[in-house]
Amino acid sequence: MSGRLQSYIHLVRLNKPIGILLLLWPTLWGLWIASDGFPNPIILLIFCLGTVLMRSAGCAINDYADRHFDKHVERTQHRPLTSGKISKYEAIAIAVILALISFVLIQPLNGLTKQLSVVAVLLAAIYPFTKRFFSIPQAILGLAFGFGIPMAFAAVQNHIPLEAWILFTGNVFWAIAYDTAYAMVDRDDDLRLGLKTSAITFGRFDVTAISICYGLLLASQIWVAEMIDLSSWFYVGWFLALGCAIYELRLVATRQREACFKAFLHNNWLGAALFLGIVLGLALRS
């Protein structure tokens, strides 16, 4: 593999798929519920590929926005853009190309989905810059990472019902939870650089805030399950997710960098558990 290609892969984080998974799970929640457990294979493929493309584009935008800060942070100083392996213009070009490919990908879908895709792109582009002025930029990340939910309902049903917005809101709180754990890893560096994150805003109440956000996520899932009459098998996944949340809270309670980063990564299993609950709840209804 050429050095240039490897730098591009690292720029869009294809070597670190956790972001793809955290974006994919809520999209799959929405797609399964909107399709009553039987998603159209073509729509499923479009959304899975679109998730990879838009997360990759978002990483390129993020590194462009943070290029002057990343070199001062130990964890990020070797990123391709910061280290000079690729130029800022290449990063912008890659982000634009990936976004355009994603837009071409959704052309078979209806007009509402295409309109929502514009909002999704704007959220992905705006998020990296909110760390300069917004106290909880993780909320904007939640909007961006959850926008696959209303898009999935739009693609399947050509409208967005209440349960979609409840799922979407729950995802915002989930993103605040896991990305606060992530921000706790870099809190000292972010304070020194004058950046804003939820870990800084919440301060000594960071673990409490994360626990509240997990609680709101799990409550939103129960609300939706009751609205759409999922079977009790849904709670298999829900209780697994609860166990994940408790484990992750124990990790962040140490406030150690390695433990907080481990908690962030472990959220993949929480999202997967909730998806399992939704699949079971839909498939095993009487």
C-alpha positions in Angstrom: 0.0 0.0 0.0 1.4 3.4 -1.0 2.1 6.0 1.7 -0.3 8.4 0.1 -3.2 5.9 0.1 -2.5 5.0 3.7 -2.6 8.6 4.6 -6.0 8.9 3.0 -7.3 5.9 4.8 -6.1 7.3 8.1 -7.7 10.7 7.3 -11.1 9.2 6.8 -10.5 6.7 9.7 -11.2 3.6 7.8 -8.6 2.0 10.1 -10.8 3.0 13.1 -14.3 1.8 12.3 -15.8 2.8 15.7 -17.3 6.0 14.3 -18.9 4.1 11.4 -20.6 1.7 13.9 -21.8 4.5 16.2 -23.4 6.2 13.1 -24.7 2.9 11.8 -26.5 1.5 14.8 -29.1 4.4 15.1 -29.6 4.3 11.4 -30.4 0.6 11.6 -32.8 1.2 14.6 -34.7 3.6 12.4 -34.6 1.5 9.3 -35.9 -1.7 11.0 -38.7 0.1 12.8 -39.7 2.1 9.7 -39.8 -1.2 7.7 -41.6 -3.1 10.5 -38.7 -5.5 10.6 -38.3 -6.2 6.9 -36.1 -3.5 5.3 -35.8 -3.4 1.5 -32.3 -4.8 0.7 -31.6 -2.0 -1.7 -32.5 0.7 0.8 -30.5 -1.2 3.5 -27.4 -1.3 1.2 -27.8 2.4 0.3 -27.9 3.4 4.0 -25.0 1.2 5.0 -22.8 2.5 2.2 -24.0 6.1 2.9 -23.0 5.7 6.6 -19.4 4.8 5.6 -19.2 7.6 3.1 -20.6 10.4 5.3 -18.6 9.3 8.4 -15.5 9.4 6.2 -16.3 12.8 4.8 -17.0 14.1 8.3 -13.6 12.9 9.5 -11.9 14.8 6.7 -13.8 17.9 7.6 -13.0 17.5 11.2 -9.3 17.2 10.6 -9.4 20.3 8.4 -11.1 22.2 11.1 -8.8 21.0 13.8 -5.5 21.1 11.9 -4.1 23.9 14.0 -5.2 22.3 17.3 -4.3 18.6 16.6 -0.6 19.3 16.5 -0.7 20.3 20.2 -2.5 17.2 21.3 -0.5 14.0 21.9 -3.3 11.7 20.6 -3.8 13.6 17.4 -0.5 15.2 16.4 0.4 12.4 14.0 -2.8 12.6 11.9 -2.1 12.9 8.2 -3.2 16.5 7.8 -1.6 17.8 11.0 1.7 16.0 10.3 1.8 17.4 6.7 1.5 14.1 4.9 -1.5 15.5 3.0 -2.6 19.1 2.4 -5.6 20.9 3.6 -6.9 21.2 0.0 -6.7 17.4 -0.4 -8.7 17.0 2.8 -11.4 19.3 1.6 -11.5 17.7 -1.9 -11.8 14.2 -0.3 -14.7 15.4 1.9 -16.5 17.0 -1.1 -16.0 13.9 -3.3 -17.3 11.5 -0.6 -20.3 13.7 0.0 -21.1 13.9 -3.7 -20.8 10.1 -4.0 -23.2 9.7 -1.1 -25.7 12.1 -2.8 -25.5 10.1 -6.0 -26.1 6.9 -4.0 -29.4 8.1 -2.7 -30.8 9.1 -6.1 -33.1 6.1 -6.2 -34.8 7.3 -3.0 -37.7 9.7 -2.7 -37.5 13.5 -2.6 -38.0 13.9 1.1 -34.9 11.7 1.8 -32.9 13.8 -0.6 -33.9 17.0 1.1 -33.0 15.6 4.5 -29.6 14.6 3.1 -28.7 18.2 2.6 -29.4 18.9 6.3 -27.3 15.8 7.2 -24.3 17.2 5.2 -24.7 20.6 6.8 -24.6 19.1 10.3 -21.5 17.0 9.4 -19.8 20.2 8.1 -20.8 22.4 11.0 -20.0 20.1 13.9 -16.2 20.3 13.9 -16.3 24.1 14.2 -18.8 24.2 17.1 -15.9 23.3 19.5 -14.9 26.9 19.3 -18.1 28.5 20.6 -20.7 25.9 21.8 -20.4 24.5 25.3 -21.7 21.1 24.4 -20.7 20.4 20.8 -21.4 16.7 21.5 -25.1 17.6 21.1 -24.4 18.7 17.5 -22.6 15.5 17.0 -25.7 13.7 18.2 -27.8 15.5 15.7 -25.4 14.6 12.9 -24.9 11.0 14.0 -28.7 10.4 14.5 -29.9 12.0 11.2 -30.0 8.6 9.6 -33.1 7.9 11.7 -35.4 10.5 10.1 -33.8 9.8 6.8 -34.6 6.1 7.1 -38.2 6.7 8.0 -38.5 9.2 5.1 -37.0 6.6 2.7 -39.4 3.9 3.7 -42.6 5.7 4.7 -42.1 9.1 2.9 -42.9 10.9 6.2 -41.4 11.1 9.7 -43.6 9.9 12.5 -43.3 10.8 16.2 -41.4 7.6 17.1 -38.6 8.6 14.7 -38.1 11.9 16.5 -38.1 10.1 19.9 -35.4 7.7 18.6 -33.5 10.7 17.2 -33.7 12.6 20.5 -32.6 9.5 22.4 -29.6 9.3 20.1 -28.6 12.9 20.8 -28.3 12.0 24.5 -26.4 8.8 23.7 -23.9 10.8 21.6 -23.5 13.3 24.5 -22.8 10.3 26.8 -20.2 8.5 24.7 -18.5 11.6 23.3 -18.2 13.1 26.8 -16.3 10.0 27.8 -14.2 10.6 24.6 -13.7 14.2 25.5 -12.6 13.3 29.0 -9.5 11.7 27.4 -8.4 15.1 26.0 -9.8 17.4 28.6 -6.5 18.8 29.8 -5.4 19.5 26.2 -8.7 21.1 25.3 -8.5 23.4 28.3 -5.0 24.5 27.4 -6.1 25.2 23.8 -9.3 27.0 24.8 -11.7 24.5 23.1 -15.2 23.8 24.4 -16.4 20.3 25.2 -19.1 18.7 27.3 -16.3 17.2 29.5 -15.2 20.7 30.4 -18.7 22.1 30.7 -19.9 19.4 33.0 -16.8 19.5 35.1 -17.0 17.5 38.2 -20.5 16.4 37.3 -19.3 14.7 34.1 -20.1 11.1 35.3 -23.5 12.2 36.5 -24.3 13.9 33.2 -23.2 10.8 31.3 -25.5 8.6 33.5 -28.4 10.9 33.0 -27.9 10.8 29.2 -27.7 7.0 29.2 -31.0 7.0 31.2 -32.7 9.3 28.7 -31.5 7.1 25.8 -32.8 3.9 27.5 -36.1 5.6 28.4 -36.6 6.8 24.9 -36.2 3.2 23.6 -38.8 1.9 26.0 -41.2 4.8 24.9 -40.8 3.8 21.3 -41.1 0.1 22.1 -44.5 0.8 23.8 -45.6 3.0 20.9 -45.1 0.5 18.2 -46.0 -2.5 20.4 -42.8 -4.4 20.3 -42.9 -7.8 22.0 -41.3 -8.4 25.4 -38.3 -9.9 23.6 -37.2 -6.3 23.0 -36.1 -6.2 26.7 -33.4 -8.9 26.0 -31.5 -6.3 24.1 -32.6 -3.4 26.3 -31.2 -5.1 29.5 -28.0 -6.0 27.7 -27.7 -2.3 26.8 -28.3 -1.3 30.4 -25.5 -3.7 31.4 -23.2 -2.0 28.9 -24.1 1.5 30.2 -23.4 0.4 33.8 -20.0 -1.0 32.8 -19.1 2.1 30.8 -20.1 4.3 33.8 -17.8 2.3 36.0 -15.0 3.0 33.6 -15.5 6.7 33.3 -15.9 7.0 37.0 -12.2 6.4 37.3 -11.6 9.5 35.1 -8.4 7.8 33.8 -7.7 8.4 30.1 -7.4 4.8 29.1 -10.6 3.8 30.9 -12.6 6.7 29.4 -11.4 5.8 25.9 -12.3 2.1 26.6 -15.8 3.3 27.7 -16.2 5.3 24.5 -15.2 2.3 22.3 -17.5 0.0 24.3 -20.6 2.0 23.2 -20.5 0.0 20.0 -21.9 -2.9 22.0 -24.6 -0.8 23.6 -25.8 0.3 20.2 -25.7 -3.3 19.0 -27.7 -4.5 22.0 -30.4 -2.0 21.4 -30.5 -3.0 17.7 -30.8 -6.7 18.8 -33.7 -5.7 21.0 -35.5 -4.0 18.2 -35.0 -6.9 15.8 -36.3 -9.4 18.4 -39.2 -7.2 19.4 -40.3 -6.9 15.8 -39.6 -10.4 14.7 -41.3 -12.2 17.7 -44.5 -10.2 18.0 -47.6 -12.5 18.5 
